[in-house]
Amino acid sequence: MATSVDLQKEYGVSGDFIKILEAPKNGTFRAIRKDTCYNCGGTMIIDGYFATGEKLASGYTPAPDELVKNNVMECKDCGDWQVS
C-alpha cells in the first residue's frame, strides 16, 4: 500500500491526508483526508477518491489531490455531513 510520502513523491500529492486506504489505480487513490468545513470552517473529515493528476478514463484530467468521488464527509465541529 502506498504511503502519503510515496504518493507525494510519485504524484505530487500534498494534501493533509490522514490515511491512504488504497494504492493509486485508474488515476485515483482512496484516502481519508482533513479539510475545512464549508459551513462553519471547522474540521471536515473526507473518505473518498482523490486524483493523482493523471487523465481519467472519462477524458477529464483533474488536479492532483482533487476530490473525484466522495464516499462520506463529516464535520467534527458542526455535524454537517454528505454522502454519495
C-alpha positions, -999 to 999 in steps of 0.1 A, spaced: 0 0 0 13 34 -9 20 59 19 14 96 18 52 102 13 52 77 -16 22 94 -33 37 128 -27 70 117 -45 53 99 -73 22 121 -80 28 154 -62 1 146 -36 3 172 -9 -30 174 10 -35 168 47 -40 131 44 -47 111 75 -45 77 59 -42 63 24 -66 34 21 -59 21 -14 -29 25 -37 -35 45 -69 -52 29 -99 -70 44 -128 -58 79 -119 -73 79 -83 -65 67 -48 -88 62 -18 -79 81 13 -92 98 44 -83 135 45 -89 165 66 -103 196 50 -122 228 60 -159 226 66 -179 246 40 -204 256 67 -186 265 98 -149 265 89 -142 236 113 -126 203 106 -142 182 78 -131 145 75 -135 132 40 -134 95 29 -132 94 -8 -112 90 -40 -87 117 -49 -69 123 -82 -33 116 -89 -33 142 -117 -35 116 -144 -61 116 -172 -91 96 -162 -110 71 -184 -137 98 -189 -111 120 -206 -110 145 -177 -77 154 -161 -83 165 -125 -57 184 -105 -36 163 -81 -55 158 -48 -88 169 -63 -117 150 -47 -131 129 -76 -156 108 -56 -169 114 -21 -179 84 -1 -187 103 30 -176 136 46 -185 148 81 -176 180 101 -165 172 136 -175 207 147 -210 214 134 -220 179 124 -227 187 87 -223 156 66 -227 144 30 -227 110 13 -228 100 -23 
